[in-house]
Amino acid sequence: MTERSCEVVVVGGGGAGLAAAITAAELGRKVILLEKADALGGSTALSIGSVTAAGTPDQKAAGVDDSPAEHLADFPAWAGALAHRDNLDLARLLADNAAAALAWLRASGLEFYGPLPEPPHRKPRMHNVLPNSRAFVYHLSRRARRAGVEVVLNSKAQKLLLDDSSVIGVETAQERLLSRSVVLAGGDFSASAAFRSEYAAPEFHGLQAVNVHAEGDCQRMAREVGGVILNGDLAFGDPRYRFRAPARSPWWLGLPPVRPITTLMRFALRRVPAPVIRPFILSFLTTALAPETNLFDKGALLVNGNGDLFRREGESLGFAIARQPERQAYALLDAQAMEAFSRWPNYVSTAPGVAYAYIDDYRRTRPDICALADTVDEVARLRGLIPEKLRASLAGREAKPPYLLLGPIHSYVVLADGGLAVSRKMEVLDRGGKPIGGLYAAGSTGQGGLLLRGHGHHLAWAFVSGRIAGENAASAAAA
Ligand SMILES: Cc1cc2nc3c(=O)[nH]c(=O)nc-3n(C[C@H](O)[C@H](O)[C@H](O)COP(=O)(O)OP(=O)(O)OC[C@H]3O[C@@H](n4cnc5c(N)ncnc54)[C@H](O)[C@@H]3O)c2cc1C
């Protein structure tokens, strides 16, 4: 095994790790970033790409008078009955620094569309990356290279190196990297069998994770040196259900997400009539979108691959879908439900670029998951459901043609919220609340008990905490 040294090692090349590595390198430190996959990105590159922030120039331009204090005041509404479990100290850090993180992303070459509303936020705060979340990796990996960060792919950190009680580096299968500071930014533990059996209900154990690399290596390594996971019992919530990601890849997806293209998209989103521009923007879709629960509360029926209704009163949709044949289901909409989900506030899902996708968006851009017909039997046959069963599912309801089957919808573990306890400097804290020397955490790994409900808070946290971790790891390395 070889041994070498640097000033800061960052473990994980998603949004938080890239932000930390760039920040530390731009402060003059020699930084090595380890990524266990064969490409940078993690969940950040699989995400929808919404970033929630208050006090942004986009809000100002749209006449929205907002502030970090107002943003923070909306956190309890998101957390609901769990508000007492949220880490309001870190929530304040997030609200106070989210607009600066967005500005930093823009300075890295990224472009956003917004602000868009998302109740219970009382002001529109959602900013969506253009054209999709791959743009984060494209621009941040370039900025990292310019700053001199050494990126090592296919390199999995396995163990933290300790001297007394301080961390002095990281060991991978190939090498020992000695450093003054280590930033853990390995994402969440949604794909980890060990963390699932520690924290999740047994129904989770067989479910697929969206990001197979999210194995909680960093949480495990930090625990071995005294770190603590907060809100692990809340980490899994319910499994999320999603449409499958689009299989086809139009040629323009290969275009780099550079300013002339994203600025044009932004301009077009504001000026070009929606029926023309929305299909184009949505054709940049690369991720699996999630239908909102609202869809099933307000008219759509959830049926399984046979056409049977299966939802039990009070049962989580994610678990219910996971129990069905092939762990999949369909949403059945009649004319009235289709009409209801054709405009705000009833959207089918959030979506890259346009923020919210409605029925027409799906019909135009995802024909592979939309089957439309004038009769129940016909729509059933289009997707291989049993017509008699689908008819029986509709019995006693006043359903009007045409009928739309949206799906299949699959059940996944999208993310897990159990992160390490951290200080406002992103130092990893031990059980007694004392910083572990040389060790920092960011993003999902350093979520510190934050609940991050709603869309856009996870990415905002990845970039905010990544920059703070990078700055403090750099200062500690220089001391
Ligand atoms: C489908 C989907 C959609 C989402 N949409 C949104 C959204 O629109 N808005 C929002 O705010 N949030 C969204 N999220 C959540 C958000 O994407 C994540 O919370 C966020 O990207 C986490 O960033 P991160 O840098 O902490 O982790 P990641 O982006 O997952 O990066 C962690 C990286 O660390 C690497 N790694 C792990 N262990 C090791 C190791 N031992 N050694 C080396 N490398 C390692 C991983 O391979 C990975 O590349 C979404 C998540 C998913 C899955």
The ligand as an ORCA input file, in Angstrom:
! r2SCAN-3c Opt
* xyz 0 1
  C     -33.936     10.861     -7.518
  C     -33.552     11.956     -6.546
  C     -34.073     13.238     -6.729
  C     -33.730     14.254     -5.833
  N     -34.149     15.544     -6.101
  C     -33.782     16.546     -5.263
  C     -34.106     17.908     -5.565
  O     -34.612     18.248     -6.617
  N     -33.777     18.857     -4.654
  C     -33.119     18.552     -3.481
  O     -32.843     19.448     -2.704
  N     -32.730     17.287     -3.218
  C     -33.030     16.288     -4.067
  N     -32.620     15.008     -3.807
  C     -31.715     14.785     -2.661
  C     -30.331     15.308     -3.001
  O     -30.008     14.949     -4.325
  C     -29.269     14.757     -2.052
  O     -29.677     14.902     -0.717
  C     -27.953     15.510     -2.236
  O     -27.582     15.470     -3.587
  C     -26.864     14.914     -1.360
  O     -25.630     15.455     -1.751
  P     -24.300     14.865     -1.129
  O     -23.164     15.549     -1.785
  O     -24.404     14.882      0.340
  O     -24.328     13.318     -1.547
  P     -24.174     12.676     -3.002
  O     -24.549     13.621     -4.061
  O     -24.861     11.363     -2.959
  O     -22.600     12.436     -3.131
  C     -21.930     11.503     -2.313
  C     -20.803     10.889     -3.118
  O     -19.932     10.201     -2.240
  C     -19.491      8.994     -2.868
  N     -19.045      8.085     -1.809
  C     -19.792      7.460     -0.878
  N     -19.020      6.734     -0.070
  C     -17.745      6.891     -0.488
  C     -16.494      6.364     -0.071
  N     -16.393      5.492      0.952
  N     -15.375      6.749     -0.724
  C     -15.435      7.578     -1.795
  N     -16.611      8.091     -2.258
  C     -17.741      7.756     -1.602
  C     -20.740      8.545     -3.616
  O     -20.449      7.630     -4.643
  C     -21.274      9.875     -4.136
  O     -20.734     10.194     -5.409
  C     -32.906     13.972     -4.706
  C     -32.372     12.688     -4.525
  C     -32.673     11.692     -5.452
  C     -32.055     10.338     -5.272
*
